[in-house]
Every structure is written in structure tokens, then in C-alpha cells.
Amino acid sequence: MKKIVLITGASSGIGKATARYFAEKGWNVAATMRTPANETELPQLPNVRLFRLDVLDHDSIRQAITDTQAAFGGIDVVVNNAGYGAVGVFEAATPEQVQRQFDTNVFGVMNVIREILPYFREKRDGTIINVTSMGGLITFPIYSIYHGTKWAVEGFTEALSFELRPFNIRVKNIEPGAIKTDFYDRSQDLLQKEGLTDYDAYVRVTLANSRQAGVDAPGPEVVAQKIFQAANDRSFRLRYPVGNQSPWLLALRRFVPLSWFHGIVKSVVEKGYKPQTA
Ligand SMILES: NC(=O)c1ccc[n+]([C@@H]2O[C@H](COP(=O)([O-])OP(=O)(O)OC[C@H]3O[C@@H](n4cnc5c(N)ncnc54)[C@H](OP(=O)(O)O)[C@@H]3O)[C@@H](O)[C@H]2O)c1
């Protein structure tokens, strides 16, 4: 019997690569996205069905779950992938930008989990995979709001895993480092505030360095493979770092004091920045 996965944010990047990879491996795939009408590649693939799902729209989540169950006869794995980065200094962000970042990256994940749990609990089986980030356990400059969301998901899901284990529901977090996707351009919400210029030199340098990490990064296929590994892992392992930096950076963070670790982060991300003296 073919396994069934439902993926959020499958219109591009990691979500799309994951839909492709699971389909290649013979899974039935519910590739969900905000505007399925725009998607041309995935509908061509065998075993892939497209459904509309906006993580901020509860009805669309319920409907996509129901449609997936009707199309394939059930759901084995849910991949919470939809998300984006609000990037810039905190002082430049409007309350609406902060709210939208948490709505999508945190409450969106909770919304999907809330809707799938009755079904997984009833059948005493299921796997919830969240694409968090290495930025859910460590931090970098000009990503404070994004980190707030990913740290929230890491904390929420780590605690959630206690109460779901008795029902044989596995919770797994995929923690990518930089991955070459639309994350660094189309999807990015660049935080800027008119008249706020004091941070300009800092943002110019750190933004360029962080975008360069995206340019030098591997493609989303490496994450798709890791998600597939996690989906097939019947253990209750919670964390799966993936990408060029994530496994060693997360390991390093565990072994060195925070001040040393921040020195390393600054030497990379703030490279080229000369603080102005008053
Ligand atoms: N790329 C990286 O370096 C990196 C590193 C660590 C973690 N991540 C995480 O990986 C995940 C996927 O990002 P990506 O790198 O693949 O970037 P991406 O190519 O920009 O993909 C983001 C996806 O999220 C979807 N999305 C955004 N808001 C949504 C909403 N309200 N409802 C449903 N879907 C929504 C987008 O849909 P639309 O097409 O409709 O905009 C798009 O499909 C994110 O959670 C991100 O935080 C990325």
C-alpha cells in the first residue's frame, strides 16, 4: 500500500522538491499551496494531487485534509514546510510585519497540527515533520523576528512530542542551514523604516553576507532527502540537521560557550562591517 504525505508550501523551494522526491519514491503526494492554479509542473507527476491550503485559513486546512483522505484513502505524514523570513533590524518592523511572520511560521504550523491530530490520534499512528531551521536553535544578525518564530516552533514541538508519543505520533524537526530557494529573494520580507538610517551600514553588510550564504548553498533536494529519511524513520528522534553548515554549527553550539560561538557568527556575518565610533 502506498504511503501518503501532505506537504504545505509546495509551490516552490523545499516544499516543491519534497513533493517531487516523495513522488519519485512511489508515495502518494498531496502537494498543497496557496494558489494551485499557478502550478504547472507538479500536476504532471504521477501520484501527485494539488490542493489549496493557506496555513492562515483554517477552512482551507480542513478541506485539504479531507480532500487528501478522499483522494488517497488516508494520510501517513504531514510536512509543515510553508514559511518565510522577515529580515532586517527589529526596530524597522511594523507590528503587522511581526504579526504576519508569527502567524505564518508559528500559528500556521499549530493550525495544521491542530487539524491533523484528531485523525492521527484516532488511528494511533502518524508523523508530523516540521521544516524549522538551524535558526531554531542558534541565531544570526538581522533575523531576530524570524528566529523568534523558529525557536518558538522548536520549543513548541519538543514539548508536544511528550504528549503525542503515547499515541504513536512522531514529531520530527528538519533543521536546514542555508538552502538555495526563493527564501532569499521573492519570499523575503525586507524590514525597512523611513527615516531610520542608523543601522544602514550594518544592514548593508549583514544582508549581503547572509544573501551570499544563500547563493553558495546547496539546492532544496538535500532537504527533500532528509525529510524522506525522517518520514521513514519510525523512531521518535526529534531533530534532523541538514545542509552545509547546520550539522556542524549545531554541534559546535553545544560544545562552546555562547560568547565564543557569537564570535564565530560575527566573524562571518558581520565580515566587512566597521562600527562607527561616536
Ligand atoms: N532556504 C533556506 O535557506 C531555509 C533555511 C532554513 C529553513 N527554511 C525554511 O524552509 C521552509 C521553506 O522555505 P523555502 O526555502 O523553500 O522558501 P520558498 O521557496 O520561498 O518557499 C516558501 C513556501 O512557503 C509558502 N507559503 C508562505 N506563506 C504561506 C501561507 N500562508 N500558506 C501556505 N503557504 C505559504 C510559499 O507559498 P507562495 O508560493 O504562495 O508564496 C512557498 O511555497 C520555510 O519554512 C523556511 O523558513 C529555509
The ligand as an SDF file (V2000), in Angstrom:
LIG
                    3D

 48 52  0  0  0  0  0  0  0  0999 V2000
   16.0280   28.4110    2.2010 N   0  0  0  0  0  0  0  0  0  0  0  0
   16.6540   28.3990    3.3620 C   0  0  0  0  0  0  0  0  0  0  0  0
   17.8450   28.7910    3.4890 O   0  0  0  0  0  0  0  0  0  0  0  0
   15.9430   27.8540    4.5850 C   0  0  0  0  0  0  0  0  0  0  0  0
   16.7420   27.5150    5.6960 C   0  0  0  0  0  0  0  0  0  0  0  0
   16.1060   27.0260    6.8370 C   0  0  0  0  0  0  0  0  0  0  0  0
   14.7360   26.8730    6.8560 C   0  0  0  0  0  0  0  0  0  0  0  0
   13.9870   27.2130    5.7700 N   0  0  0  0  0  0  0  0  0  0  0  0
   12.5350   27.0400    5.8540 C   0  0  0  0  0  0  0  0  0  0  0  0
   12.1120   26.2210    4.7910 O   0  0  0  0  0  0  0  0  0  0  0  0
   10.7320   26.4640    4.5370 C   0  0  0  0  0  0  0  0  0  0  0  0
   10.5090   26.5670    3.0380 C   0  0  0  0  0  0  0  0  0  0  0  0
   11.2000   27.6990    2.5420 O   0  0  0  0  0  0  0  0  0  0  0  0
   11.9900   27.6980    1.1560 P   0  0  0  0  0  0  0  0  0  0  0  0
   13.4220   27.9010    1.4540 O   0  0  0  0  0  0  0  0  0  0  0  0
   11.5850   26.5440    0.3410 O   0  0  0  0  0  0  0  0  0  0  0  0
   11.4650   29.0780    0.5440 O   0  0  0  0  0  0  0  0  0  0  0  0
   10.4110   29.3890   -0.6390 P   0  0  0  0  0  0  0  0  0  0  0  0
   10.8830   28.7910   -1.9080 O   0  0  0  0  0  0  0  0  0  0  0  0
   10.2030   30.8440   -0.5490 O   0  0  0  0  0  0  0  0  0  0  0  0
    9.1020   28.5970   -0.2090 O   0  0  0  0  0  0  0  0  0  0  0  0
    8.2280   29.0780    0.7800 C   0  0  0  0  0  0  0  0  0  0  0  0
    6.8870   28.4030    0.5920 C   0  0  0  0  0  0  0  0  0  0  0  0
    6.0240   28.7700    1.6870 O   0  0  0  0  0  0  0  0  0  0  0  0
    4.7790   29.1240    1.1190 C   0  0  0  0  0  0  0  0  0  0  0  0
    3.9570   29.9670    1.9880 N   0  0  0  0  0  0  0  0  0  0  0  0
    4.2480   31.1860    2.5110 C   0  0  0  0  0  0  0  0  0  0  0  0
    3.2020   31.6220    3.2390 N   0  0  0  0  0  0  0  0  0  0  0  0
    2.2350   30.6670    3.1670 C   0  0  0  0  0  0  0  0  0  0  0  0
    0.9350   30.5200    3.6960 C   0  0  0  0  0  0  0  0  0  0  0  0
    0.3560   31.4840    4.4440 N   0  0  0  0  0  0  0  0  0  0  0  0
    0.2400   29.3860    3.4310 N   0  0  0  0  0  0  0  0  0  0  0  0
    0.7760   28.4120    2.6670 C   0  0  0  0  0  0  0  0  0  0  0  0
    1.9980   28.5030    2.1070 N   0  0  0  0  0  0  0  0  0  0  0  0
    2.7120   29.6110    2.3610 C   0  0  0  0  0  0  0  0  0  0  0  0
    5.1390   29.8150   -0.1890 C   0  0  0  0  0  0  0  0  0  0  0  0
    3.9790   29.8900   -0.9970 O   0  0  0  0  0  0  0  0  0  0  0  0
    3.7670   31.0090   -2.1500 P   0  0  0  0  0  0  0  0  0  0  0  0
    4.4030   30.4510   -3.3890 O   0  0  0  0  0  0  0  0  0  0  0  0
    2.2820   31.1240   -2.2420 O   0  0  0  0  0  0  0  0  0  0  0  0
    4.4340   32.2770   -1.6780 O   0  0  0  0  0  0  0  0  0  0  0  0
    6.1930   28.8450   -0.7020 C   0  0  0  0  0  0  0  0  0  0  0  0
    5.5850   27.7040   -1.2590 O   0  0  0  0  0  0  0  0  0  0  0  0
   10.3640   27.7150    5.3340 C   0  0  0  0  0  0  0  0  0  0  0  0
    9.6600   27.3350    6.4960 O   0  0  0  0  0  0  0  0  0  0  0  0
   11.7200   28.3030    5.6930 C   0  0  0  0  0  0  0  0  0  0  0  0
   11.6740   29.0500    6.8790 O   0  0  0  0  0  0  0  0  0  0  0  0
   14.5690   27.6950    4.6400 C   0  0  0  0  0  0  0  0  0  0  0  0
  1  2  1  0
  2  3  2  0
  2  4  1  0
  4  5  1  0
  4 48  2  0
  5  6  2  0
  6  7  1  0
  7  8  2  0
  8  9  1  0
  8 48  1  0
  9 10  1  0
  9 46  1  0
 10 11  1  0
 11 12  1  0
 11 44  1  0
 12 13  1  0
 13 14  1  0
 14 15  2  0
 14 16  1  0
 14 17  1  0
 17 18  1  0
 18 19  2  0
 18 20  1  0
 18 21  1  0
 21 22  1  0
 22 23  1  0
 23 24  1  0
 23 42  1  0
 24 25  1  0
 25 26  1  0
 25 36  1  0
 26 27  1  0
 26 35  1  0
 27 28  2  0
 28 29  1  0
 29 30  1  0
 29 35  2  0
 30 31  1  0
 30 32  2  0
 32 33  1  0
 33 34  2  0
 34 35  1  0
 36 37  1  0
 36 42  1  0
 37 38  1  0
 38 39  2  0
 38 40  1  0
 38 41  1  0
 42 43  1  0
 44 45  1  0
 44 46  1  0
 46 47  1  0
M  CHG  2   8   1  16  -1
M  END
$$$$
